[in-house]
Amino acid sequence: MSSLLRVHGRIGQRTLLLTTAAVPLTGWAVHAVTLHKQLAATKRDPLTGLLRRDAYTARARRLLARHGDDTALVMVDADHFKAVNDTMGHPAGDAVLTAFGARLSAWAGPRASVGRLGGDEFAVVLELPATGREQRLAQLVRMLHTPVVLDDGRTVDVAASVGAATPDAIGTRDLTALQRAADAALYDGKHSGRAHLATAAHATVPSINGRRTGRPGTGLWGRAA
């Protein structure tokens, strides 16, 4: 009987030691999860949930290095966005930006790098082979031209200008060069209602921080908006 009690005692001590040892590990695990969520939050735009500039840039460069000529860099500008804010209020403008973010994410898929560069300007780097590229870009334009319905039932007519650059057309996988070319192509096709594909000539347009020189915001703090 005493032997049995001693066995149970040893088992109980081991259980207690394991439980005690697990407490700080469990506490650290909770802390680690919380820390991870906080760090992830700093990488994302709080309004749209898209990647901020630095996080977008890092992921975009990895995609370009991995997939090469089968990638595309897509720049998006919301058209007449100031008019939405001025006539319908900033909450309506926020709703439009949120909708654009959701549509870009849905179109690009979970493996893409989708970022909000600032204001109403967005960028996407994704795997997009030449086969079907124009059809996919046309699909994006249709999605971005779908009216946004606000919580109060009002409808906002929206549109966006889209420019795209690819390593095979530009001759480089450099992110800055591709952004410059896509941004220049976007402005060549501004308000055209279709995606404008960049050529090698678009890559020669002067830029600040990868955006076309002279575009709104490029003179502010030496950075693009």
N, C-alpha and C positions, 0 to 999 in steps of 0.2 A: 504493500500500500504506500509506504513512504517513498519507494522507488518511483512509483507512478506519479506521486505528487512532485518529486524532484524533476521528472521529465516535463510535466505540465508547467512547472515553474520556469524551467529553461526555455520552453517554447514561448511562454508569456513574456519573458525578458527579451527574447529575440524580437517578438512582435512589437514590444514597446520601443526597443531600440530602432527598429525599422520605421515605425511610425514617427518617432521623434526626429530621425534623420530626414524623413520625407518632408517635414513641415517647412524647413527653410528652402528646400528645393521647390516645393509647391509655391511658396511665396515668391521665389525668384522667377518661376515660370509665369506667374500672373504679372509680375513687374515687366518681364521681357515682352509679353504680349502687348501690354499697355504702351511700352516704349516703342515697339514696332508700329503700332497704330499711330502714335504721335509722329514718328518719323515719316510714315507713309502720308500722313495728312499734310506735312510740310512740303511734300512733293507735288501736291495737287491743288488746283485752283478751287477755292471754297465754293464758288458759285456754280461752276459747270462740272466739277469733278475731274476735269481733264488735267494732264500733266502740266506743271509749271515749266518755264523755259529751260532751266538747267536739267530737270529730269527728262523732259522731252528730248533735249539735245543728246544726252548720254544714250538713251535707248535708240534714238534715230541712228546714231553712228554705229551702234552694234548691228542694227538691221542692215545698214548699207554694207558693212564689212562682210556680213554673213551671206546676203543674197545678191549682191552686186547688181548686174544689169536687169535682174527681175524685180527691182524695186522702183518705186516712184515717190517723189516728194510733191505733195499737193498743198498749195496755199489757198486759203479761203478768206474772203472779206465779205462781211454782211453789207448789202447795199442799202443806202438811205437809212442807216441805223439811227443817226442823230434825229431824223424826223420822227421816228418811233418814240424816242425819249421825249421830244419836245411836244408832240401832240397827244400822246397816250400815257405819258408818265414813265418814270424810271422803273417801277415794278414791271411794267409791260416790256421794257427793254431787257430787264433781267430775265424775264420769261423767254424772250426770243433767244438770248445767249444760251440759256439752259437747254432749250430745245435744239439749237444748233449743235451743242456739245453732245447731246444724246444721239442725234442723227449721225454725226461724224463717227462716234464710237460704234454705233450699230453697223454703219457702212464699212468701216475699216476692219472691224473684228478685234478680238482680244490680243492678238499678237502684234498689232501695229503700235506705233508711237503717235499718240494724238495729243497735241498740246494747244493751249491757249497762250498766244504770244503777248497778248495785251489788248484791251478794248474789245473790238469786234473782229479781231484777226486770229486765225487759227492755222495750224500746220499739221500735216499728217505724213508720216513715212510708213509705207507698207509694202509688202510683197505684192507686186502687180505686173505679171508677165505681159509682154506685148500683145499676145493673143487675147482679145477681149478687153483690152485696156480702154479704148474709146467708149465702149458700151458701159463699162463700169463707171467711168467718169461722168457719162451722161446720166446714169442712174443717180449719182451723187447730186448733180445739179437739180434733178427732179425732186429729190428728197428735200433739198434746201429751199426749194421754191414752194413747198407745201405750207399753206397758212398755219399759223400758230393760234390755238384756241386758249384764251386766258381763263383763269379760275372763275371770273365773273361772267363768262359766256361771250365776251367780245372776241372778235377774230382779227388777227394781225396778218396782213398780207406781207410776206417776206420774200427776199431774193438774195442771192449771193453771187459774187464773182469768183471764179475758180481758175487757177493756173497750176500747171503740173510740169515737172521736169524729171527726166529719167537719165541715169548714167549712160545708157547707150546713145542717147541723142546729144548729151552735153559733153561726153567724153571724159567724165570724172565721177568719182564716188564722193567727192568732198562735199560735206553737208552745206557749208557756206555758199559754195558755188551753185549748188542745186537750188538753194533757197533764193539766191539772187536771180537765177534764171526763171524760176517758177513765179516769183513776185513780179518780174518784168513782163512775163507772159500774161499774168493776171491783169495787169494794167493795160496791156494791148487789147485784151478782150473784155474790158470793164463794161458791165451792163449789157453784154451781148446775149446772155441767157444760155451760154454753153461754156464748157471747159476749154481753156486755151492751152495747147501743148507748146512747151518751150523748144526753141531751136538753139544751135550753138551760138548764134548771134546774141541771144538773150543773156548768155553768160558773161558777156563783155560789158554789160551795163554797170556803171559804178555803183557801189553799195556801201552802206554803213551797217555793220553787225548783220550782214547777210540779207539786208533789205534794200530795195531800190532807193538810191539817193534822191531826195526831193519829195519822197512820199510823206504824208502827214506824220509827224512824230519823230522823224529821223534826226531832226536838229536838236531834240531835247536830250540834254545830258550825254550827247554823243551816241545815243542808243535809239533803236527803232521802238515805236510804240508797241 
